Amino acid sequence: MSTEKVYPMTLEGKEKLEKELENLKTVKRKEVVERIKIARSFGDLSENSEYDAAKDEQAFVEGRISTLENMIRNAKIIQEDDMNSDTVQLGKKVTFVELPDGDEETYTIVGSAEADPFEGKISNDSPIAKSLLGHKVGEKVSVQTPGGEMSVKIVEVS
């Protein structure tokens, strides 16, 4: 018997997934069904690109709904009181300086379900996060990235 994957996430991240799920179920599903109905009215389905596109979108929406339901069902909320204040952990915001040139970067380490690098949220499965987890402010850490190895110094954890 296989065990379900656990999705660590913040409460905010879980709420965001729940909103997306609700939108997919109540709005997007209906839109796609309507597009399929309209495309069917065009006649011959074997050469109907609108119908094919609508069916593809339906498959995507249903797949996303299934994925979100699984993530929400297996969510493990990161508790603030479980955290050590100066150690890099899941749910913490970490600021580090790349050595030796000093480029400062700040990221929040979150579960893979809510990772969004454009919002400064990186997955705990990413090379940077994996290297930083468990380290404290002031420590120098070597990070293996696809582009090679880099050294960083942890400046702040909040």
C-alpha positions in Angstrom: 0.0 0.0 0.0 1.5 3.3 -1.0 1.4 6.4 1.2 0.1 9.7 -0.1 2.5 12.5 -0.6 2.3 15.2 2.1 2.2 18.8 0.9 3.7 21.1 3.4 2.3 24.7 3.1 1.3 27.8 4.9 -2.3 28.4 5.8 -2.3 31.2 3.2 -1.1 28.8 0.6 -3.8 26.3 1.4 -6.5 29.1 1.2 -5.2 30.1 -2.2 -5.4 26.5 -3.5 -9.0 26.3 -2.0 -10.0 29.5 -3.9 -8.5 28.2 -7.1 -10.4 24.9 -6.7 -13.7 26.6 -6.0 -13.2 28.8 -9.1 -12.4 25.8 -11.3 -15.5 23.9 -10.0 -18.0 26.7 -10.1 -16.9 28.9 -13.0 -14.4 27.3 -15.3 -16.2 23.9 -15.5 -19.4 25.6 -16.7 -17.5 27.8 -19.2 -15.8 24.7 -20.7 -19.1 22.8 -20.9 -20.7 25.8 -22.7 -17.8 25.9 -25.2 -18.2 22.2 -25.9 -21.9 22.7 -26.6 -21.2 25.6 -28.9 -18.5 23.7 -30.7 -20.8 20.6 -31.2 -23.3 22.9 -32.9 -20.8 23.5 -35.7 -21.4 20.0 -37.0 -18.9 17.3 -38.0 -16.7 16.7 -34.8 -13.9 14.9 -36.8 -12.7 18.2 -38.3 -13.9 20.6 -35.5 -10.8 22.3 -34.0 -13.0 24.3 -31.6 -14.5 21.1 -30.2 -11.0 19.5 -29.9 -9.7 22.6 -28.1 -12.6 22.7 -25.7 -12.2 19.0 -24.9 -8.5 19.5 -24.2 -9.3 22.4 -21.9 -11.9 20.2 -20.1 -9.3 17.5 -19.6 -6.9 20.1 -18.2 -9.5 21.6 -15.8 -10.5 18.2 -14.5 -6.9 17.2 -14.0 -6.2 20.4 -12.1 -9.2 19.9 -10.0 -8.1 16.4 -9.1 -4.5 17.6 -8.3 -5.8 20.5 -6.1 -8.2 18.2 -4.2 -5.3 15.8 -3.5 -3.0 18.6 -2.4 -5.6 20.1 -0.1 -6.5 16.7 1.3 -2.9 15.9 2.1 -1.8 19.4 3.2 0.3 19.8 6.3 0.0 23.3 7.6 3.3 24.8 8.8 2.9 25.9 12.3 4.6 29.2 13.4 5.2 27.9 17.0 7.1 24.9 15.7 9.8 27.2 14.3 13.2 28.1 15.7 13.6 31.8 15.2 17.1 32.0 13.6 17.2 28.7 11.7 16.1 28.4 8.1 13.0 26.3 8.0 9.9 25.8 5.9 7.7 28.8 6.1 10.5 31.2 6.9 11.8 34.2 4.9 15.5 34.0 4.4 17.8 36.7 3.2 21.3 35.7 2.0 24.2 37.4 0.3 25.9 35.7 -2.6 29.7 35.5 -2.0 32.0 37.1 -3.0 30.2 39.8 -5.0 27.4 40.5 -2.4 24.2 40.2 -4.4 21.5 40.0 -1.7 18.4 37.9 -2.3 15.3 37.2 -0.1 13.0 34.2 -0.5 10.3 32.6 1.5 10.7 28.8 1.6 7.4 27.1 1.1 6.2 23.6 0.1 6.2 22.8 -3.6 2.4 23.3 -3.9 2.7 27.0 -3.3 6.1 27.8 -4.8 6.1 31.0 -7.0 9.6 32.4 -7.7 8.1 35.6 -9.1 6.5 36.3 -5.7 9.8 35.3 -3.9 8.5 31.9 -2.8 10.8 29.0 -3.5 10.0 25.3 -3.1 11.7 23.4 -0.2 12.7 20.9 -3.0 14.7 23.5 -4.9 18.5 23.3 -4.7 18.8 26.7 -2.9 16.2 25.8 -0.3 17.6 22.3 0.3 21.1 23.8 0.9 19.8 26.5 3.3 17.4 24.5 5.4 18.6 23.9 8.9 21.3 26.6 8.8 21.4 29.7 11.0 22.0 33.4 10.5 25.7 34.1 9.9 26.5 30.7 8.4 28.2 30.3 5.1 26.5 27.7 2.9 27.5 26.1 -0.4 24.6 25.8 -2.8 24.6 23.3 -5.7 22.7 24.8 -8.6 22.2 23.7 -12.2 24.6 26.5 -13.2 27.3 25.4 -10.8 28.2 25.8 -7.1 27.8 29.1 -5.3 28.5 30.2 -1.8 26.1 32.3 0.2 26.0 33.8 3.7 22.7 33.8 5.6 22.0 37.4 6.7 18.5 37.2 8.1 15.8 34.7 8.9 12.3 35.9 9.7 
